[in-house]
Amino acid sequence: MKHIAKDHTDILVIEIAQGIQSKETAKLPEMIHREIKTLYKEILEVSDLSDVPVDVLHKTLQPDSLLERFAYRKQAGMGNNKEFIKLKGQRGQISHE
């Protein structure tokens, strides 16, 4: 799993989805475990995550498009109630080239 995960957080999320108990996953509250499993089940439309391959769990973590990342960040409050995308020519502009 470590060869496909982009960072340590991915590994923890996948381990929780698979029901793997490690020292690190045990430190996280049970509520986090339930939320991760529930989200995975809803996204993958399955009732049991034990049969879902690791690469599918990992792919589910990855955003499919810039638009989806934008929607997630906006929903998560990363926009800080300001315009998230800066228009060209404004201070702190973002280049998407």
C-alpha positions as CSV (number, residue, x, y, z in Angstrom):
1,M,0.0,0.0,0.0
2,K,2.9,2.4,0.7
3,H,4.0,2.3,-2.9
4,I,0.6,3.8,-4.1
5,A,-0.2,6.2,-1.3
6,K,1.0,9.8,-1.9
7,D,1.4,10.5,1.8
8,H,1.1,9.1,5.3
9,T,-2.5,10.4,5.7
10,D,-3.6,8.3,2.7
11,I,-2.2,5.2,4.3
12,L,-4.1,5.9,7.6
13,V,-7.4,6.5,5.8
14,I,-7.0,3.3,3.7
15,E,-6.1,1.3,6.8
16,I,-9.2,2.6,8.6
17,A,-11.3,1.7,5.6
18,Q,-9.9,-1.8,5.6
19,G,-10.3,-2.2,9.3
20,I,-6.6,-2.5,10.0
21,Q,-5.7,-1.7,13.6
22,S,-2.3,-0.1,13.9
23,K,-0.8,2.1,16.7
24,E,-1.5,5.2,14.6
25,T,-5.1,4.3,13.6
26,A,-5.8,3.4,17.2
27,K,-4.9,7.0,18.3
28,L,-7.8,8.4,16.1
29,P,-11.2,8.7,17.7
30,E,-13.8,6.1,16.8
31,M,-16.0,8.8,15.2
32,I,-13.3,9.4,12.6
33,H,-13.2,5.6,11.8
34,R,-17.0,5.6,11.4
35,E,-17.0,8.7,9.2
36,I,-14.3,7.4,6.9
37,K,-16.0,4.0,6.5
38,T,-19.4,5.6,5.9
39,L,-18.0,8.0,3.3
40,Y,-16.2,5.2,1.5
41,K,-19.3,3.0,1.5
42,E,-21.4,5.8,0.1
43,I,-18.9,6.8,-2.6
44,L,-18.2,3.2,-3.7
45,E,-21.8,2.1,-3.2
46,V,-20.9,-1.0,-1.2
47,S,-22.0,-2.4,2.1
48,D,-18.7,-4.0,3.0
49,L,-15.3,-2.5,2.4
50,S,-13.3,-5.7,3.0
51,D,-13.7,-6.8,-0.6
52,V,-12.7,-3.5,-2.1
53,P,-9.1,-3.6,-3.5
54,V,-6.5,-1.2,-2.0
55,D,-5.9,0.6,-5.3
56,V,-9.6,1.4,-5.6
57,L,-9.6,2.8,-2.1
58,H,-6.6,4.9,-2.9
59,K,-8.1,6.1,-6.2
60,T,-11.2,7.2,-4.4
61,L,-9.1,9.6,-2.3
62,Q,-7.8,11.3,-5.5
63,P,-9.7,14.3,-6.9
64,D,-10.8,13.8,-10.5
65,S,-10.6,17.4,-11.6
66,L,-9.5,20.9,-10.5
67,L,-13.2,21.8,-10.3
68,E,-13.8,19.0,-7.7
69,R,-10.8,20.2,-5.7
70,F,-12.2,23.7,-5.8
71,A,-15.7,22.6,-4.7
72,Y,-14.1,20.6,-1.8
73,R,-11.9,23.5,-0.6
74,K,-14.8,25.9,-0.8
75,Q,-17.0,23.5,1.2
76,A,-14.2,22.9,3.7
77,G,-13.9,26.6,4.4
78,M,-10.5,27.0,2.8
79,G,-11.8,30.0,0.9
80,N,-12.1,31.9,4.2
81,N,-15.2,33.6,2.9
82,K,-13.1,35.4,0.3
83,E,-13.0,34.8,-3.4
84,F,-11.1,31.5,-3.7
85,I,-10.0,32.0,-7.3
86,K,-8.3,35.3,-8.0
87,L,-8.8,36.9,-11.3
88,K,-5.8,37.5,-13.5
89,G,-3.9,40.7,-12.6
90,Q,-5.0,40.7,-8.9
91,R,-2.5,40.2,-6.2
92,G,-1.7,36.6,-5.4
93,Q,-3.1,35.3,-8.7
94,I,-3.0,31.6,-9.4
95,S,-1.7,30.4,-12.8
96,H,-3.4,27.2,-14.0
97,E,-1.3,26.8,-17.1
